C-alpha cells in the first residue's frame, strides 16, 4: 500500500519529468506548443492513474500534437517577435507610459489563451484552430481560471528569471496548473 507522502512524491516527480521532457521536445522552438500540450496530456493521465510509463506516453502524445501544433508554435514565435518590436516602437512614442503597460496586459492575455489552447488540445480537441476558439471562450467565461493561469505563468517567469536553469523544469508545474484550471469538456 502506498502512503500519502509517496503518492505526493510520485506526482512531484512526474511533474519534474514532464518539465524535462517538454524542455527536450522544445529545443526546436516551433515545437514548444505541441511539447507543452503533450506535457499537459501526460500529467492529466498521470493525475488520473492512466497510461504509465510517462516517458512513452509523452512521446506518443507529442507526435500526435505536433501535427497542427508546429504551425501554432510558429505563429506564437512570430507573435513574440512582433510584441518585442511593438514594445520598442512604443517606447519612442508619445504616451509610452500608457501604451507599454497596455501591451504587457495584451501579451499576458495572449499567453494565457496560448497555454489554455495547449491544455484544450491535451484534453481531447484534435484541431488547434478550434482549440484556440475554445480556449478564448473559456478564458472569457471564467476569468478566475484565466487569472490563475496568468499567475502560474508569472510565477514561472519569475522563477526562470531568478534561476535560469529552472527553465528546464518549469514547464511541468505550469502544465499541471493548466490542466488543473482547465474546465471539464
SEMI-637629 format. One line per 2 residues: number of its first residue (from 0); for each residue x, y, z of N, C-alpha, C, O, CB. Coordinates in Angstrom, 3 decimals, padded with zeros to 6 digits. Glycine has a CB too. Layout:
! SEMI-637629
NUM	X:Y:Z:X:Y:Z:X:Y:Z:X:Y:Z:X:Y:Z ~ ...;
//
This chain:
! SEMI-637629
0	000.835:-001.181:000.000:000.000:000.000:000.000:000.881:001.246:000.000:001.837:001.335:000.770:-000.951:-000.002:001.213 ~ 000.557:002.204:-000.863:001.326:003.442:-000.942:000.836:004.423:000.104:-000.365:004.591:000.320:001.229:004.060:-002.345;
2	001.785:005.056:000.736:001.425:006.061:001.732:001.205:007.398:001.031:001.695:007.604:-000.079:002.526:006.183:002.828 ~ 000.467:008.315:001.678:000.165:009.593:001.025:001.404:010.395:000.618:001.393:011.044:-000.428:-000.677:010.428:001.937;
4	002.470:010.361:001.425:003.646:011.138:001.052:004.318:010.555:-000.176:004.901:011.290:-000.973:004.633:011.200:002.208 ~ 004.244:009.228:-000.339:004.814:008.620:-001.539:003.986:008.968:-002.769:004.541:009.164:-003.851:004.905:007.099:-001.378;
6	002.695:009.047:-002.623:001.838:009.452:-003.731:002.171:010.881:-004.143:002.305:011.171:-005.332:000.346:009.330:-003.345 ~ 002.305:011.773:-003.168:002.665:013.162:-003.460:004.036:013.270:-004.091:004.244:014.075:-004.999:002.620:013.994:-002.198;
8	004.972:012.469:-003.619:006.317:012.479:-004.184:006.303:011.962:-005.618:007.039:012.461:-006.469:007.268:011.635:-003.323 ~ 005.472:010.968:-005.884:005.335:010.460:-007.251:004.751:011.499:-008.182:005.198:011.631:-009.321:004.470:009.219:-007.269;
10	003.751:012.246:-007.711:003.169:013.323:-008.517:004.203:014.412:-008.786:004.281:014.948:-009.892:001.937:013.922:-007.812 ~ 004.992:014.734:-007.767:006.035:015.748:-007.919:007.077:015.297:-008.932:007.505:016.086:-009.775:006.702:016.045:-006.569;
12	007.484:014.049:-008.858:008.490:013.559:-009.805:007.919:013.501:-011.221:008.641:013.768:-012.182:008.998:012.166:-009.380 ~ 006.631:013.157:-011.370:006.004:013.198:-012.690:006.019:014.614:-013.253:006.243:014.824:-014.445:004.563:012.674:-012.618;
14	005.780:015.566:-012.383:005.767:016.974:-012.781:007.153:017.409:-013.270:007.268:018.057:-014.310:005.311:017.863:-011.603 ~ 008.183:017.061:-012.536:009.540:017.433:-012.929:009.987:016.705:-014.195:010.626:017.304:-015.060:010.511:017.139:-011.796;
16	009.657:015.426:-014.309:009.996:014.675:-015.516:009.288:015.268:-016.725:009.874:015.369:-017.803:009.625:013.192:-015.355 ~ 008.052:015.654:-016.554:007.321:016.283:-017.650:007.984:017.581:-018.056:008.098:017.874:-019.247:005.865:016.535:-017.256;
18	008.426:018.366:-017.082:009.139:019.600:-017.400:010.384:019.340:-018.227:010.655:020.061:-019.187:009.515:020.328:-016.130 ~ 011.138:018.319:-017.864:012.341:017.972:-018.632:011.994:017.502:-020.044:012.665:017.869:-021.008:013.137:016.883:-017.905;
20	010.947:016.693:-020.160:010.545:016.205:-021.479:010.055:017.343:-022.367:010.368:017.385:-023.557:009.455:015.143:-021.342 ~ 009.289:018.261:-021.792:008.816:019.416:-022.562:010.013:020.258:-023.011:010.058:020.703:-024.158:007.826:020.277:-021.719;
22	010.977:020.480:-022.122:012.163:021.252:-022.490:012.942:020.560:-023.610:013.415:021.218:-024.536:013.067:021.458:-021.266 ~ 013.072:019.251:-023.525:013.793:018.499:-024.548:013.064:018.567:-025.885:013.691:018.766:-026.926:013.969:017.038:-024.116;
24	011.754:018.405:-025.861:010.981:018.438:-027.105:010.867:019.850:-027.669:010.525:020.020:-028.840:009.591:017.865:-026.873 ~ 011.146:020.855:-026.860:011.034:022.251:-027.302:012.339:022.819:-027.833:012.422:024.017:-028.101:010.550:023.107:-026.168;
26	013.344:021.997:-027.988:014.630:022.502:-028.465:014.467:023.199:-029.820:014.963:024.315:-029.975:015.653:021.351:-028.573 ~ 013.789:022.588:-030.817:013.433:023.420:-031.971:012.239:024.278:-031.521:011.167:023.734:-031.255:013.081:022.532:-033.270;
28	012.397:025.549:-031.435:011.465:026.435:-030.736:010.027:026.294:-031.225:009.099:026.443:-030.430:011.907:027.865:-030.893 ~ 009.819:026.012:-032.498:008.449:025.922:-033.013:007.697:024.699:-032.489:006.485:024.602:-032.677:008.472:025.888:-034.524;
30	008.385:023.773:-031.842:007.707:022.605:-031.280:007.342:022.796:-029.812:006.928:021.840:-029.155:008.580:021.379:-031.430 ~ 007.486:024.005:-029.287:007.183:024.243:-027.873:005.705:024.025:-027.564:005.375:023.454:-026.524:007.588:025.661:-027.480;
32	004.809:024.467:-028.445:003.371:024.305:-028.190:002.957:022.837:-028.180:002.286:022.414:-027.239:002.560:025.061:-029.241 ~ 003.330:022.029:-029.196:002.962:020.617:-029.105:003.637:019.906:-027.931:003.061:018.984:-027.353:003.317:019.911:-030.397;
34	004.840:020.323:-027.580:005.511:019.720:-026.429:004.754:020.039:-025.147:004.576:019.171:-024.293:006.967:020.214:-026.328 ~ 004.308:021.288:-025.013:003.557:021.666:-023.824:002.206:020.954:-023.781:001.755:020.537:-022.714:003.357:023.183:-023.782;
36	001.559:020.815:-024.941:000.292:020.083:-024.994:000.496:018.620:-024.597:-000.328:018.043:-023.887:-000.323:020.172:-026.407 ~ 001.592:018.027:-025.057:001.890:016.641:-024.679:002.171:016.542:-023.183:001.792:015.561:-022.542:003.092:016.105:-025.483;
38	002.838:017.558:-022.623:003.075:017.576:-021.183:001.775:017.679:-020.399:001.600:017.007:-019.382:003.991:018.729:-020.816 ~ 000.862:018.523:-020.877:-000.449:018.633:-020.222:-001.179:017.292:-020.272:-001.763:016.853:-019.281:-001.309:019.738:-020.895;
40	-001.137:016.653:-021.430:-001.820:015.362:-021.599:-001.204:014.296:-020.685:-001.924:013.526:-020.051:-001.749:014.902:-023.078 ~ 000.107:014.258:-020.623:000.788:013.260:-019.786:000.457:013.469:-018.312:000.209:012.505:-017.587:002.312:013.326:-019.997;
42	000.451:014.724:-017.867:000.129:014.987:-016.456:-001.337:014.746:-016.154:-001.683:014.321:-015.051:000.493:016.416:-016.087 ~ -002.200:015.011:-017.121:-003.620:014.715:-016.923:-003.824:013.210:-016.762:-004.578:012.765:-015.897:-004.461:015.250:-018.107;
44	-003.151:012.443:-017.597:-003.234:010.982:-017.467:-002.630:010.509:-016.141:-003.198:009.647:-015.470:-002.514:010.298:-018.647 ~ -001.488:011.069:-015.770:-000.838:010.660:-014.529:-001.713:010.993:-013.317:-001.777:010.221:-012.360:000.536:011.340:-014.397;
46	-002.388:012.148:-013.365:-003.291:012.530:-012.266:-004.415:011.529:-012.086:-004.862:011.278:-010.967:-003.876:013.915:-012.516 ~ -004.873:010.956:-013.198:-005.978:010.001:-013.142:-005.502:008.552:-013.122:-006.317:007.631:-013.176:-006.899:010.213:-014.317;
48	-004.187:008.345:-013.046:-003.636:006.990:-012.956:-003.747:006.205:-014.249:-003.865:004.980:-014.220:-004.326:006.235:-011.867 ~ -003.711:006.889:-015.380:-003.857:006.244:-016.686:-002.553:006.388:-017.461:-001.901:007.431:-017.405:-005.046:006.858:-017.485;
50	-002.182:005.348:-018.178:-001.142:005.455:-019.179:000.279:005.558:-018.690:001.019:006.412:-019.177:-001.409:006.584:-019.985 ~ 000.690:004.751:-017.775:002.086:004.719:-017.381:002.858:003.886:-018.386:002.220:003.059:-019.038:002.252:004.156:-015.950;
52	004.108:004.010:-018.573:005.022:004.989:-018.007:004.935:006.330:-018.740:004.573:006.391:-019.915:006.449:004.457:-018.054 ~ 005.265:007.369:-018.039:005.137:008.732:-018.526:005.994:008.987:-019.764:005.565:009.678:-020.688:005.513:009.704:-017.432;
54	007.194:008.432:-019.782:008.140:008.677:-020.868:007.542:008.286:-022.221:007.597:009.072:-023.166:009.442:007.902:-020.623 ~ 006.982:007.105:-022.326:006.466:006.638:-023.614:005.166:007.339:-023.989:004.955:007.648:-025.162:006.248:005.130:-023.579;
56	004.301:007.593:-023.030:003.047:008.275:-023.353:003.319:009.718:-023.785:002.614:010.246:-024.644:002.088:008.249:-022.140 ~ 004.320:010.349:-023.208:004.641:011.719:-023.605:005.021:011.773:-025.067:004.500:012.611:-025.803:005.773:012.282:-022.747;
58	005.914:010.905:-025.509:006.383:010.978:-026.897:005.277:010.636:-027.877:005.219:011.215:-028.963:007.567:010.042:-027.109 ~ 004.402:009.715:-027.523:003.260:009.413:-028.402:002.326:010.624:-028.492:001.848:010.964:-029.575:002.481:008.168:-027.882;
60	002.072:011.261:-027.368:001.232:012.462:-027.363:001.897:013.607:-028.119:001.221:014.382:-028.795:000.926:012.893:-025.925 ~ 003.205:013.715:-028.010:003.937:014.769:-028.714:003.806:014.606:-030.225:003.554:015.580:-030.935:005.418:014.758:-028.308;
62	003.974:013.397:-030.714:003.846:013.155:-032.155:002.444:013.508:-032.636:002.278:014.081:-033.712:004.167:011.685:-032.490 ~ 001.445:013.168:-031.844:000.054:013.476:-032.211:-000.204:014.986:-032.200:-000.844:015.514:-033.109:-000.921:012.772:-031.248;
64	000.289:015.669:-031.182:000.056:017.112:-031.066:000.859:017.909:-032.078:000.478:019.030:-032.415:000.395:017.584:-029.671 ~ 001.949:017.364:-032.564:002.818:018.097:-033.490:002.181:018.287:-034.859:002.635:019.127:-035.636:004.137:017.374:-033.644;
66	001.143:017.528:-035.166:000.523:017.626:-036.494:000.061:019.047:-036.809:000.389:019.573:-037.873:-000.662:016.671:-036.590 ~ -000.677:019.664:-035.925:-001.103:021.039:-036.160:-000.395:022.022:-035.253:-000.476:023.235:-035.446:-002.589:021.161:-035.972;
68	000.298:021.492:-034.266:000.892:022.335:-033.251:002.141:023.073:-033.676:002.473:024.103:-033.090:001.200:021.529:-032.088 ~ 002.844:022.573:-034.684:004.051:023.253:-035.132:003.677:024.605:-035.748:004.367:025.602:-035.531:004.831:022.378:-036.153;
70	002.590:024.635:-036.511:002.133:025.906:-037.083:001.713:026.866:-035.972:002.011:028.059:-036.034:000.959:025.674:-038.065 ~ 001.024:026.350:-034.964:000.627:027.175:-033.820:001.864:027.717:-033.103:001.896:028.885:-032.715:-000.251:026.360:-032.837;
72	002.875:026.876:-032.930:004.124:027.307:-032.303:004.849:028.355:-033.132:005.420:029.296:-032.582:005.032:026.118:-032.079 ~ 004.830:028.197:-034.446:005.445:029.194:-035.318:004.734:030.533:-035.235:005.377:031.582:-035.215:005.450:028.705:-036.749;
74	003.406:030.497:-035.186:002.645:031.743:-035.020:002.908:032.375:-033.660:002.956:033.599:-033.540:001.145:031.480:-035.190 ~ 003.077:031.547:-032.639:003.411:032.069:-031.312:004.773:032.744:-031.301:004.951:033.792:-030.679:003.382:030.949:-030.281;
76	005.715:032.148:-031.980:007.052:032.751:-032.096:006.979:034.078:-032.847:007.619:035.053:-032.454:008.026:031.785:-032.815 ~ 006.207:034.116:-033.918:006.018:035.351:-034.673:005.351:036.422:-033.805:005.731:037.592:-033.858:005.175:035.084:-035.933;
78	004.363:036.023:-033.012:003.690:036.973:-032.116:004.664:037.524:-031.077:004.599:038.706:-030.737:002.494:036.300:-031.414 ~ 005.561:036.688:-030.572:006.545:037.160:-029.590:007.505:038.170:-030.218:007.852:039.172:-029.593:007.336:035.973:-029.009;
80	007.925:037.907:-031.436:008.821:038.843:-032.128:008.099:040.167:-032.375:008.676:041.235:-032.173:009.322:038.239:-033.472 ~ 006.846:040.099:-032.810:006.072:041.319:-033.038:005.846:042.089:-031.741:005.838:043.320:-031.746:004.731:040.981:-033.683;
82	005.663:041.379:-030.637:005.498:042.040:-029.347:006.756:042.828:-028.980:006.664:043.969:-028.527:005.175:041.010:-028.252 ~ 007.919:042.229:-029.172:009.178:042.921:-028.855:009.349:044.144:-029.744:009.764:045.200:-029.267:010.384:041.969:-029.021;
84	009.039:044.017:-031.017:009.147:045.149:-031.939:008.168:046.253:-031.529:008.535:047.428:-031.495:008.875:044.695:-033.399 ~ 006.926:045.877:-031.219:005.931:046.867:-030.791:006.333:047.544:-029.489:006.125:048.745:-029.316:004.566:046.207:-030.626;
86	006.899:046.786:-028.591:007.323:047.358:-027.311:008.436:048.382:-027.526:008.436:049.443:-026.903:007.797:046.245:-026.349 ~ 009.369:048.069:-028.394:010.443:049.015:-028.699:009.888:050.258:-029.389:010.306:051.376:-029.088:011.511:048.350:-029.583;
88	008.954:050.065:-030.307:008.355:051.202:-031.003:007.532:052.058:-030.043:007.502:053.283:-030.168:007.477:050.717:-032.164 ~ 006.873:051.423:-029.098:006.035:052.160:-028.153:006.857:053.040:-027.223:006.369:054.066:-026.749:005.200:051.195:-027.337;
90	008.079:052.657:-026.962:008.931:053.451:-026.071:009.252:054.824:-026.645:009.473:055.779:-025.900:010.220:052.708:-025.788 ~ 009.278:054.918:-027.964:009.636:056.191:-028.590:008.413:057.044:-028.936:008.558:058.146:-029.465:010.447:055.934:-029.843;
92	007.230:056.549:-028.645:006.005:057.274:-028.993:005.507:058.092:-027.814:005.790:057.765:-026.662:004.915:056.302:-029.454 ~ 004.767:059.154:-028.100:004.120:059.873:-027.004:003.064:058.958:-026.372:002.370:058.220:-027.073:003.474:061.214:-027.510;
94	002.956:059.014:-025.083:002.007:058.148:-024.375:002.578:056.782:-024.079:001.824:055.836:-023.852:000.745:057.995:-025.178 ~ 003.898:056.653:-024.075:004.546:055.367:-023.825:004.230:054.845:-022.426:004.251:053.637:-022.188:006.057:055.494:-024.005;
96	003.938:055.758:-021.505:003.606:055.337:-020.143:002.313:054.554:-020.065:002.120:053.776:-019.131:003.515:056.533:-019.245 ~ 001.423:054.742:-021.029:000.159:054.009:-021.072:000.252:052.847:-022.041:-000.250:051.758:-021.763:-000.993:054.936:-021.468;
98	000.892:053.075:-023.177:000.959:052.060:-024.219:001.803:050.852:-023.810:001.454:049.716:-024.131:001.515:052.665:-025.485 ~ 002.899:051.089:-023.111:003.758:049.979:-022.667:003.023:048.993:-021.767:003.007:047.797:-022.058:004.971:050.522:-021.933;
100	002.409:049.469:-020.672:001.654:048.540:-019.827:000.473:047.880:-020.546:000.145:046.726:-020.271:001.149:049.265:-018.609 ~ -000.160:048.609:-021.464:-001.269:048.017:-022.219:-000.769:046.861:-023.090:-001.445:045.841:-023.226:-001.960:049.089:-023.097;
102	000.413:047.028:-023.675:000.992:045.935:-024.462:001.319:044.730:-023.586:001.129:043.587:-024.001:002.255:046.410:-025.185 ~ 001.811:044.987:-022.374:002.105:043.873:-021.454:000.837:043.131:-021.047:000.842:041.904:-020.944:002.824:044.391:-020.202;
104	-000.246:043.865:-020.814:-001.520:043.219:-020.462:-002.030:042.396:-021.635:-002.512:041.279:-021.448:-002.579:044.273:-020.045 ~ -001.929:042.937:-022.839:-002.328:042.197:-024.032:-001.473:040.938:-024.210:-001.994:039.873:-024.540:-002.219:043.093:-025.275;
106	-000.180:041.063:-023.993:000.715:039.898:-024.109:000.372:038.839:-023.072:000.417:037.644:-023.366:002.184:040.327:-023.951 ~ 000.030:039.269:-021.856:-000.359:038.306:-020.817:-001.641:037.580:-021.206:-001.757:036.371:-021.009:-000.544:039.015:-019.461;
108	-002.599:038.313:-021.755:-003.855:037.681:-022.183:-003.607:036.675:-023.305:-004.182:035.587:-023.307:-004.865:038.749:-022.646 ~ -002.755:037.040:-024.251:-002.426:036.127:-025.352:-001.693:034.897:-024.818:-001.948:033.782:-025.274:-001.563:036.847:-026.420;
110	-000.793:035.083:-023.864:-000.068:033.948:-023.278:-001.021:033.008:-022.537:-000.876:031.788:-022.620:001.027:034.450:-022.318 ~ -001.989:033.565:-021.818:-002.964:032.735:-021.111:-003.780:031.921:-022.107:-003.989:030.725:-021.907:-003.895:033.606:-020.237;
112	-004.240:032.556:-023.172:-005.017:031.827:-024.181:-004.145:030.765:-024.854:-004.641:029.684:-025.172:-005.590:032.805:-025.240 ~ -002.871:031.045:-025.076:-001.975:030.061:-025.690:-001.781:028.844:-024.784:-001.829:027.704:-025.246:-000.616:030.703:-026.005;
114	-001.563:029.094:-023.494:-001.402:027.983:-022.548:-002.687:027.167:-022.454:-002.657:025.936:-022.434:-001.005:028.510:-021.153 ~ -003.799:027.864:-022.397:-005.083:027.155:-022.306:-005.400:026.429:-023.609:-006.084:025.406:-023.585:-006.217:028.136:-021.962;
116	-004.923:026.931:-024.742:-005.106:026.227:-026.010:-004.384:024.885:-025.977:-004.925:023.866:-026.407:-004.596:027.084:-027.188 ~ -003.162:024.895:-025.464:-002.416:023.636:-025.335:-003.148:022.664:-024.414:-003.171:021.460:-024.669:-000.994:023.903:-024.798;
118	-003.740:023.183:-023.353:-004.500:022.338:-022.431:-005.741:021.776:-023.108:-006.086:020.615:-022.888:-004.895:023.128:-021.180 ~ -006.418:022.576:-023.927:-007.609:022.100:-024.645:-007.224:021.001:-025.632:-007.929:020.000:-025.752:-008.307:023.270:-025.388;
120	-006.113:021.183:-026.335:-005.634:020.140:-027.244:-005.294:018.880:-026.456:-005.573:017.767:-026.903:-004.400:020.630:-028.042 ~ -004.697:019.055:-025.298:-004.292:017.910:-024.478:-005.486:017.124:-023.962:-005.391:015.912:-023.771:-003.447:018.376:-023.309;
122	-006.593:017.786:-023.735:-007.751:017.094:-023.163:-008.769:016.670:-024.210:-009.920:016.384:-023.881:-008.422:017.975:-022.146 ~ -008.346:016.629:-025.478:-009.196:015.954:-026.434:-009.543:016.662:-027.724:-010.081:016.010:-028.620:-010.393:015.632:-025.793;
124	-009.278:017.945:-027.888:-009.613:018.640:-029.132:-008.497:018.418:-030.144:-007.376:018.876:-029.922:-009.838:020.161:-028.882 ~ -008.773:017.727:-031.252:-007.704:017.444:-032.202:-007.304:018.638:-033.065:-006.177:018.686:-033.558:-008.118:016.322:-033.085;
126	-008.206:019.603:-033.257:-007.920:020.746:-034.123:-007.397:021.914:-033.299:-008.035:022.334:-032.333:-009.180:021.164:-034.908 ~ -006.241:022.436:-033.680:-005.652:023.566:-032.962:-006.478:024.827:-033.171:-006.564:025.661:-032.270:-004.205:023.799:-033.417;
128	-007.089:024.981:-034.348:-007.936:026.162:-034.585:-009.124:026.185:-033.649:-009.402:027.199:-033.009:-008.422:026.196:-036.031 ~ -009.826:025.064:-033.571:-010.979:025.001:-032.660:-010.536:025.114:-031.214:-011.273:025.631:-030.374:-011.761:023.698:-032.865;
130	-009.334:024.632:-030.918:-008.826:024.726:-029.548:-008.566:026.178:-029.159:-008.805:026.560:-028.013:-007.540:023.902:-029.396 ~ -008.081:026.992:-030.096:-007.868:028.415:-029.806:-009.198:029.079:-029.486:-009.299:029.837:-028.521:-007.181:029.130:-030.999;
132	-010.214:028.802:-030.286:-011.538:029.387:-030.058:-012.097:028.931:-028.718:-012.626:029.741:-027.956:-012.505:029.007:-031.195 ~ -011.983:027.649:-028.430:-012.476:027.117:-027.153:-011.735:027.737:-025.981:-012.351:028.114:-024.984:-012.333:025.591:-027.113;
134	-010.420:027.846:-026.093:-009.617:028.427:-025.002:-009.983:029.889:-024.779:-010.086:030.336:-023.636:-008.109:028.305:-025.311 ~ -010.179:030.634:-025.858:-010.554:032.049:-025.717:-011.931:032.176:-025.072:-012.134:033.029:-024.207:-010.544:032.757:-027.093;
136	-012.871:031.341:-025.482:-014.220:031.367:-024.884:-014.171:031.008:-023.399:-014.795:031.672:-022.571:-015.161:030.390:-025.629 ~ -013.425:029.953:-023.071:-013.336:029.535:-021.671:-012.650:030.591:-020.814:-013.031:030.797:-019.662:-012.588:028.211:-021.561;
138	-011.652:031.253:-021.360:-010.961:032.299:-020.617:-011.881:033.483:-020.376:-011.881:034.067:-019.292:-009.705:032.749:-021.363 ~ -012.667:033.837:-021.389:-013.615:034.941:-021.223:-014.759:034.551:-020.278:-015.240:035.384:-019.510:-014.181:035.368:-022.592;
140	-015.189:033.302:-020.333:-016.299:032.850:-019.489:-015.886:032.658:-018.039:-016.700:032.826:-017.131:-016.865:031.555:-020.027 ~ -014.634:032.309:-017.817:-014.156:032.076:-016.458:-012.879:032.880:-016.217:-011.777:032.339:-016.300:-013.904:030.564:-016.214;
142	-013.027:034.167:-015.921:-011.831:034.986:-015.725:-010.991:034.535:-014.534:-009.784:034.772:-014.500:-012.225:036.429:-015.544 ~ -011.621:033.890:-013.561:-010.863:033.400:-012.405:-009.830:032.362:-012.834:-008.680:032.409:-012.397:-011.813:032.797:-011.353;
144	-010.242:031.423:-013.693:-009.300:030.418:-014.178:-008.214:031.054:-015.035:-007.057:030.639:-014.981:-010.032:029.340:-014.974 ~ -008.581:032.055:-015.823:-007.587:032.783:-016.607:-006.592:033.507:-015.719:-005.397:033.548:-016.012:-008.267:033.774:-017.531;
146	-007.095:034.081:-014.627:-006.210:034.770:-013.686:-005.271:033.782:-012.990:-004.101:034.091:-012.762:-007.036:035.539:-012.642 ~ -005.779:032.607:-012.657:-004.915:031.582:-012.056:-003.829:031.132:-013.038:-002.677:030.933:-012.655:-005.756:030.369:-011.607;
148	-004.209:030.978:-014.295:-003.216:030.616:-015.310:-002.195:031.724:-015.489:-001.001:031.455:-015.622:-003.896:030.310:-016.645 ~ -002.658:032.976:-015.495:-001.728:034.115:-015.606:-000.783:034.156:-014.413:000.400:034.461:-014.566:-002.504:035.447:-015.708;
150	-001.295:033.852:-013.233:-000.447:033.824:-012.043:000.600:032.718:-012.156:001.763:032.925:-011.809:-001.301:033.624:-010.778 ~ 000.190:031.544:-012.641:001.144:030.448:-012.827:002.217:030.837:-013.844:003.392:030.525:-013.656:000.414:029.165:-013.285;
152	001.818:031.514:-014.914:002.796:031.989:-015.897:003.750:033.003:-015.282:004.952:032.968:-015.546:002.084:032.608:-017.101 ~ 003.221:033.904:-014.467:004.068:034.917:-013.829:005.059:034.281:-012.861:006.230:034.658:-012.826:003.206:035.945:-013.091;
154	004.590:033.323:-012.083:005.485:032.628:-011.147:006.567:031.878:-011.920:007.735:031.897:-011.534:004.687:031.647:-010.244 ~ 006.178:031.218:-013.011:007.164:030.509:-013.833:008.191:031.484:-014.399:009.386:031.191:-014.407:006.468:029.746:-014.978;
156	007.733:032.635:-014.870:008.657:033.629:-015.426:009.607:034.160:-014.361:010.796:034.338:-014.624:007.880:034.787:-016.054 ~ 009.097:034.414:-013.171:009.959:034.911:-012.096:010.977:033.853:-011.687:012.141:034.174:-011.450:009.117:035.333:-010.879;
158	010.553:032.603:-011.604:011.486:031.526:-011.248:012.611:031.410:-012.273:013.778:031.268:-011.907:010.740:030.187:-011.136 ~ 012.258:031.471:-013.555:013.282:031.373:-014.597:014.170:032.615:-014.596:015.372:032.517:-014.843:012.629:031.186:-015.980;
160	013.589:033.775:-014.323:014.381:034.999:-014.240:015.381:034.920:-013.081:016.528:035.343:-013.218:013.460:036.224:-014.071 ~ 014.938:034.374:-011.933:015.814:034.290:-010.762:016.885:033.214:-010.911:018.027:033.399:-010.489:014.990:034.017:-009.519;
162	016.507:032.093:-011.514:017.430:030.970:-011.657:017.201:030.337:-013.035:016.364:029.444:-013.161:017.228:029.915:-010.503 ~ 017.915:030.773:-014.054:017.633:030.354:-015.433:017.638:028.844:-015.671:016.979:028.381:-016.601:018.624:030.975:-016.336;
164	018.341:028.079:-014.883:018.357:026.623:-015.074:016.979:026.007:-014.839:016.697:024.907:-015.314:019.379:025.977:-014.135 ~ 016.131:026.712:-014.110:014.771:026.212:-013.871:013.925:026.193:-015.134:012.831:025.628:-015.136:014.086:027.056:-012.821;
166	014.417:026.805:-016.209:013.701:026.747:-017.485:013.551:025.295:-017.947:012.638:024.975:-018.709:014.438:027.581:-018.560 ~ 014.444:024.422:-017.489:014.354:023.010:-017.846:013.236:022.285:-017.121:012.794:021.228:-017.571:015.655:022.330:-017.558;
168	012.767:022.836:-016.002:011.776:022.142:-015.178:010.422:022.831:-015.089:009.413:022.183:-014.809:012.312:021.974:-013.813 ~ 010.391:024.131:-015.323:009.213:024.928:-015.003:007.994:024.568:-015.862:006.865:024.847:-015.458:009.534:026.392:-015.169;
170	008.188:023.969:-017.014:007.056:023.612:-017.870:006.181:022.537:-017.237:004.980:022.488:-017.504:007.554:023.137:-019.226 ~ 006.757:021.679:-016.409:005.969:020.635:-015.749:004.939:021.206:-014.786:003.750:020.926:-014.933:006.884:019.689:-015.005;
172	005.365:022.004:-013.798:004.369:022.622:-012.918:003.399:023.538:-013.659:002.232:023.637:-013.279:005.064:023.405:-011.835 ~ 003.866:024.207:-014.706:002.969:025.056:-015.483:001.926:024.214:-016.217:000.762:024.606:-016.299:003.768:025.906:-016.484;
174	002.327:023.077:-016.744:001.374:022.169:-017.396:000.359:021.627:-016.396:-000.823:021.500:-016.714:002.117:021.006:-018.070 ~ 000.814:021.312:-015.204:-000.103:020.849:-014.171:-001.096:021.940:-013.803:-002.280:021.663:-013.609:000.668:020.398:-012.931;
176	-000.621:023.186:-013.706:-001.522:024.313:-013.414:-002.535:024.498:-014.537:-003.705:024.781:-014.278:-000.717:025.615:-013.209 ~ -002.090:024.340:-015.785:-003.004:024.488:-016.912:-004.077:023.403:-016.889:-005.252:023.681:-017.130:-002.232:024.442:-018.234;
178	-003.677:022.183:-016.603:-004.647:021.083:-016.550:-005.593:021.265:-015.357:-006.783:020.962:-015.451:-003.917:019.715:-016.456 ~ -005.064:021.756:-014.250:-005.909:021.933:-013.059:-006.917:023.053:-013.226:-008.008:022.981:-012.660:-005.050:022.211:-011.845;
180	-006.583:024.096:-013.993:-007.517:025.203:-014.178:-008.425:025.003:-015.378:-009.394:025.741:-015.554:-006.761:026.495:-014.328 ~ -008.120:024.009:-016.209:-008.965:023.747:-017.371:-010.280:023.138:-016.948:-010.343:022.326:-016.024:-008.257:022.829:-018.358;
182	-011.312:023.533:-017.627:-012.645:023.046:-017.285:-012.933:021.688:-017.860:-012.246:021.250:-018.782:-013.680:024.008:-017.752 ~ -013.941:021.003:-017.335:-014.321:019.714:-017.895:-014.981:019.897:-019.263:-015.757:020.828:-019.475:-015.268:018.971:-016.937;
184	-014.662:019.006:-020.167:-015.237:019.102:-021.525:-016.048:017.887:-021.814:-016.617:017.768:-022.899:-014.148:019.269:-022.593;
//
